[in-house]
Amino acid sequence: MNAQVRSNNLDSIKKRFLQLHPTNATSGGVYSFRAGLPLIKFDISSSEMPLFLDGSALRISGRFTARQVLNAAANNELTPNDTNFLDGPCGINQCIESVTIYSKRLNSTLERINQYHRLCPSIITGTMSSNEIETIASNHALQHSTSALTRPGLNTYDAYGTNGILPANTGRGQYFSMPLYCGMVNSGQDIDLSSAAQGGMVIEILLRSNVGTIFGASANTNQAYYEFSDLVLTCPVYEMSGAAAQQYQSQQNQFSFNSWSSMFQTINSSDSVLAQTPGLGRVSSVLINSITAGDLGDQRFNSSRLGPIGEIQQLRYSKNGALYPLQYRLQTVNQQNNNVAKVVAGVEPSFMIMAVNADIFRNYLEGLTTDRYNKVKSCNQSFNAWAGGSLNLPQNAGRDGITPEPNFGTAILYDAYGAGTNFQNTVWSTQISTSAVSQLNTGSGARANNLDGTAATAQAVSIYYLNKNTLVFSGQGIDIIR
């Protein structure tokens, strides 16, 4: 159901809020990898009459607490002033490995997002400004922008009194109320949960290990870990009744929604090709972000960081080997691979990623928002501000949480308004050409920003496909077209 249907049936629709607790709750109500309960499961029941879920306003609320095993104060609280961090744009989404949405009637998966903790920072920094992140998002998943951290430690996630003192035996984290960044709940249509449609819905959230979440030198030394508690899923729903409901059920036989699918690949060559057959029939866009492969599984470093893949010279998107959707390569200023390409050779502040990669950046925002560039409203990337990580930062910038991190990525838009592009039986690929040596960092000594074929500069690449899907309802059952 869309807004137009709602406005045409105001006398037959009422809105209410459902609050649901996890169906796999324990007596202590604590969810964490360390506690042996890394799965959070919410079950949204169906109804006989049309019941529509407003997915964009769905919220998961609760309390997040950071603790440590070694050298801990009372209640294993983090030691003040130690280097314990969460990724700024990601916030506590960094603790989520995957999100899965099931249809209870279909008894099948509608959307599963693996590496959810790497998709979230791309969506946040590509659709929200630094001010929005510091205000709106900070009240969602406790996020903040990538500026030099004025709130450097996870100590701020403990409950301190107004006088700055941690009350004895009461320091139990910070409250949050966060949305889900899944494609299905942000498709622009309300989700019919009635028995004639999806028959209810199940949301499963798989948490990450402690090694991949709280990071920093102190986090690694003291074995920092996290806990979720007091979890509640708030579901805004619209109930339709009377003749309008009967008419709707007799006419409505399908529901269209988006979904994210993810894949993973590693590259370590200055001329690399990512090639996959995603098996999806209506792809709207493809998003790529990367991180130095050696940082994964190391608690000293930020596993949700959006690092630059290297000094990109050109990108080439293809379908079955032929240029598509662009009939040309995306080239950058630094593709010349010499000092002439720099604004001022040897003066690092003049090497702006958003300037030399302007064409790539434009396509990145279009792919993230699935709309044309002139429709992009805001983003955290900036030409001349640290908040966007816009200066020419090396591959490992911000890995330790102390210095600012970049917000880099690449994306391509295939279809903003139509049926998408068919990659069910065809090969999607992109060729990434980077500098084999660090050209843009000559002003500050040796800082790796190139792919030289060694394990030290190898990049772990996350690839996300945004696909359009259709659920078809009938008296005989329900089917999904991807």
Disulfide bonds with the S-S distance in Angstrom:
none
